[in-house]
Amino acid sequence: MSKPPSRLRLDPRAVATFWRVCETGSISGAARALNISQPSVSNTISLLEQRLGVTLFARSRSGIVLTREGEALRERAEAMVRLLETAAVEVDHAARNVAGPLRIGGTPGALVSLLPQAVARLEERVGPFALSVIERPDPQLTDLLRKGSLDLAFVTTEIEACPPDLVEVTASRDSFALIVGRRHDALGDSVSLREVADLPWVLPEAQGAFRRQVDALFLAAGVAVPQNVIRCDSLLTTKAIVRHSDRVTILPRTVAAAELTIGVLRAIAIGEATFERSVGVRYLAERGLPPLGRAMLDVLAEA
């Protein structure tokens, strides 16, 4: 195909049709999803390819395969579709005097540490609002931000370089502690992990920033990561197991704050915990944040 002109105006409907083909994996699947004829979808894709001067799909007996140019367009197409979907919902919410929606994702620990109090302050500031929240590992959160499926990601910060297309803001810092139930009342107020490494444990499973920090604590103590361990990424389940068994865990204090307050769990200082865990948010730099997202950043900064 010929080289396209330097400036193009693409038909959003054609780009949305292209995304539907990507999503369903076939021309026929996109036609069914859009409730239009298969030739109509094929014609739209052909016209889009002509407009761009590239081939977007390589067609084979097994279906369609995105070309390099198709892969380049796919992410932008999905972001456009998500943006239009969000715009329609925002208009509907505005008509009902409801702010948002704001789409948030996060790792369990970062969400528990930051979101509950932020929600309360946000409601005081903006009144009724719509918010959706999902838990995902760090790599998936970055991917969802880039696709436009999330506005904000609540994550552990300052542990690795932030990708250049994202903005990272640290909102809080907290120390790690050994979290134990009442069966370990004999333990003092401070321990080295060398002294408790042989206890039964509950530790994170996901290969993310939180697990790397926990593993670093054992490394600093000069002991191996325990083998008598339940791997669990649910904070609610982790705390419940520790509360009702001999098992112990390592958590930031804020993550166990509710249980610590009522005395069903106890936080013990870890001698090797010489670094604090930082949590905050990331968002896509070029897209910025919707008004409710900016308000969320403001209340996090105030805290």
C-alpha positions in Angstrom: 0.0 0.0 0.0 1.1 3.6 -0.6 2.5 5.7 2.2 -0.3 7.6 4.0 -0.2 11.4 4.2 1.4 13.0 7.3 -1.9 14.0 8.8 -5.0 11.8 8.8 -8.5 12.2 10.0 -9.9 8.8 10.9 -13.6 7.9 11.2 -14.2 6.9 14.9 -16.9 4.5 13.8 -14.3 2.7 11.6 -11.8 2.6 14.4 -14.5 1.2 16.8 -15.3 -1.5 14.2 -11.7 -2.4 14.0 -11.5 -2.7 17.8 -14.6 -5.0 17.7 -12.8 -7.3 15.2 -9.8 -7.4 17.6 -12.0 -8.1 20.6 -14.0 -10.9 18.9 -11.2 -12.3 16.9 -13.0 -12.4 13.6 -15.0 -10.4 11.0 -18.0 -12.5 11.6 -17.8 -12.1 15.4 -17.6 -8.4 15.0 -20.6 -8.4 12.7 -22.7 -10.3 15.3 -21.6 -8.0 18.1 -22.4 -4.9 16.1 -25.6 -6.4 14.6 -24.6 -5.6 11.1 -23.6 -7.7 8.1 -20.3 -9.3 7.7 -19.6 -7.6 4.3 -20.3 -4.3 6.0 -17.6 -5.0 8.5 -15.1 -6.2 5.9 -15.8 -3.1 3.8 -15.2 -0.8 6.8 -11.9 -2.4 7.6 -10.8 -2.2 3.9 -11.6 1.5 3.8 -9.7 2.0 7.0 -6.7 0.2 5.7 -6.9 2.3 2.5 -7.1 5.5 4.5 -4.1 4.5 6.6 -2.1 3.0 3.7 -1.4 -0.2 5.6 -2.7 -3.7 6.1 -4.1 -4.2 9.6 -4.9 -7.9 9.5 -3.2 -10.9 8.0 -6.0 -13.3 7.1 -5.5 -17.1 7.3 -7.5 -20.3 7.6 -7.4 -20.1 11.4 -8.7 -16.5 11.4 -7.2 -13.1 11.5 -3.8 -12.1 12.9 -2.9 -8.5 13.6 0.0 -7.1 11.6 2.6 -4.8 13.3 0.5 -1.8 12.1 -2.6 -3.4 13.4 -1.0 -4.0 16.8 0.0 -0.3 16.9 -3.6 0.8 16.2 -5.2 -1.7 18.6 -4.2 0.0 21.8 -5.3 3.4 20.6 -8.6 1.9 19.3 -9.4 0.4 22.6 -8.6 3.6 24.5 -10.9 5.5 22.1 -13.7 3.0 22.6 -13.3 3.2 26.4 -13.2 7.0 26.3 -16.4 7.2 24.3 -18.2 4.7 26.6 -17.0 6.7 29.7 -18.2 9.9 28.1 -21.7 8.5 27.6 -21.8 7.4 31.2 -20.5 10.7 32.5 -23.2 12.6 30.7 -25.8 10.3 32.2 -24.4 10.8 35.7 -24.2 14.6 35.2 -27.9 14.6 34.4 -28.5 12.8 37.7 -26.2 15.1 39.6 -23.7 12.3 40.3 -20.0 12.9 39.8 -17.9 10.3 37.8 -17.7 7.5 37.2 -14.1 7.0 38.3 -12.5 3.7 37.5 -9.9 2.6 40.0 -7.7 -0.5 40.2 -5.1 -1.4 42.7 -3.1 -4.0 44.6 -4.9 -5.1 47.8 -2.6 -3.5 50.2 -2.5 -0.1 48.5 -6.3 0.0 48.2 -6.8 -0.9 51.9 -4.2 1.7 53.0 -5.5 4.6 51.0 -9.0 4.2 49.6 -11.4 3.9 52.6 -10.5 7.3 54.1 -10.1 8.9 50.7 -13.7 7.9 49.8 -15.1 9.5 52.9 -13.2 12.8 52.2 -14.1 12.7 48.6 -17.8 12.4 49.4 -17.6 15.4 51.6 -16.0 17.4 48.8 -18.0 16.5 45.7 -21.2 14.9 47.1 -22.7 11.8 45.4 -20.3 10.0 43.0 -19.9 6.8 41.1 -16.8 4.7 41.6 -15.7 1.2 40.5 -12.8 -0.6 42.1 -10.9 -3.8 41.1 -7.9 -5.6 42.5 -5.2 -6.7 40.2 -1.4 -7.3 40.2 1.0 -4.5 39.3 1.7 -5.5 35.7 -2.0 -5.8 34.9 -2.7 -2.4 36.4 -0.2 -0.8 34.1 -1.7 -2.5 31.1 -5.3 -1.5 32.1 -4.2 2.1 32.5 -2.7 2.1 29.0 -5.8 0.6 27.5 -8.0 3.2 29.1 -9.8 0.7 31.2 -8.7 2.5 34.4 -8.3 6.1 35.4 -6.1 5.5 38.5 -4.0 2.7 39.9 -3.3 2.4 43.6 0.1 0.8 43.9 3.3 0.5 45.9 5.5 3.4 44.9 9.2 4.4 44.9 10.3 0.7 44.5 11.0 0.8 40.8 11.3 3.5 38.1 7.9 4.7 37.0 7.4 4.1 33.2 7.8 7.3 31.3 4.2 7.3 30.0 2.8 7.2 33.6 2.7 9.7 36.4 3.4 8.4 39.9 2.3 10.2 43.1 3.2 8.9 46.6 0.4 9.5 49.1 1.5 7.7 52.3 4.3 5.8 54.0 4.1 3.1 56.5 6.3 0.6 58.3 6.2 -3.2 58.0 5.4 -5.2 61.1 5.1 -8.8 62.2 1.3 -9.4 62.6 0.4 -12.1 65.0 -2.7 -13.5 66.8 -3.3 -14.0 70.5 -1.5 -17.3 70.5 1.7 -15.4 70.3 1.3 -13.2 73.3 4.6 -14.4 74.6 6.5 -12.6 71.8 8.0 -9.3 72.7 7.3 -5.9 71.2 10.3 -6.2 68.8 11.9 -9.2 67.0 14.4 -10.1 64.4 13.1 -12.3 61.6 15.9 -14.7 62.5 14.0 -15.4 65.8 10.7 -16.2 64.1 11.6 -17.7 60.7 10.7 -21.2 61.8 7.1 -20.2 62.7 4.3 -21.1 60.3 3.6 -18.2 57.9 1.0 -16.6 55.6 2.8 -14.6 52.9 1.9 -13.0 49.5 1.7 -15.1 46.4 1.7 -12.5 43.5 5.1 -11.6 42.1 4.7 -7.8 42.7 6.2 -5.0 44.6 4.7 -6.0 48.0 6.2 -9.6 47.7 9.6 -8.2 46.8 9.6 -6.0 49.8 8.6 -8.9 52.1 11.3 -11.1 50.6 13.8 -8.3 51.1 13.1 -8.3 54.8 14.1 -12.0 55.1 17.2 -11.3 53.0 18.2 -8.5 55.3 17.8 -10.8 58.3 20.1 -13.4 56.6 17.4 -16.1 56.6 15.7 -18.0 53.8 12.1 -17.2 53.0 10.0 -19.7 55.0 8.9 -23.0 53.5 6.1 -23.6 56.0 4.0 -21.0 54.3 0.5 -20.4 53.0 0.7 -18.2 49.9 -2.3 -15.9 49.8 -3.0 -12.5 48.2 -6.3 -11.9 49.9 -5.6 -9.6 52.9 -8.9 -10.4 54.5 -8.1 -14.1 54.3 -4.6 -13.6 55.5 -5.6 -11.7 58.6 -8.4 -14.2 59.4 -5.9 -17.1 59.2 -3.4 -15.3 61.5 -6.2 -14.4 63.9 -7.5 -18.0 64.2 -4.2 -20.0 64.0 -0.5 -20.1 65.0 0.5 -18.6 61.7 2.0 -15.1 61.4 2.5 -12.7 58.6 4.2 -9.4 57.6 2.0 -6.5 56.7 2.1 -2.7 56.8 0.5 -1.5 60.0 -2.2 0.4 58.2 -3.4 -2.7 56.4 -4.2 -4.4 59.8 -5.3 -1.2 61.5 -8.9 -2.3 62.2 -7.8 -5.6 63.8 -5.0 -3.9 65.7 -7.4 -1.4 67.1 -9.8 -4.0 68.6 -6.9 -6.1 69.8 -7.6 -9.3 67.9 -4.2 -9.0 66.1 -0.9 -7.5 67.4 1.8 -5.7 65.5 5.4 -6.4 66.5 8.3 -4.3 65.3 10.7 -6.1 62.9 14.4 -5.2 63.5 15.2 -5.6 59.8 12.4 -3.3 58.7 14.7 -0.3 58.1 12.7 0.9 55.1 9.1 2.1 54.8 6.6 0.9 52.3 5.3 3.8 50.1 1.9 3.7 48.5 0.2 6.1 46.1 -1.3 6.2 42.6 -0.3 6.1 39.0 -2.1 7.4 35.9 -1.5 7.8 32.2 0.4 11.1 31.6 -1.0 11.9 28.2 -4.6 11.3 29.1 -4.6 13.0 32.4 -7.4 12.6 34.9 -11.2 13.3 34.7 -12.5 15.8 37.3 -13.3 13.2 39.9 -9.9 11.7 39.5 -8.3 15.1 40.1 -10.5 15.5 43.2 -9.3 12.1 44.4 -5.7 13.2 44.0 -6.4 16.3 46.0 -7.9 14.4 49.0 -5.0 12.0 48.9 -2.5 14.9 49.0 -4.4 16.5 51.9 -4.2 13.3 53.9 
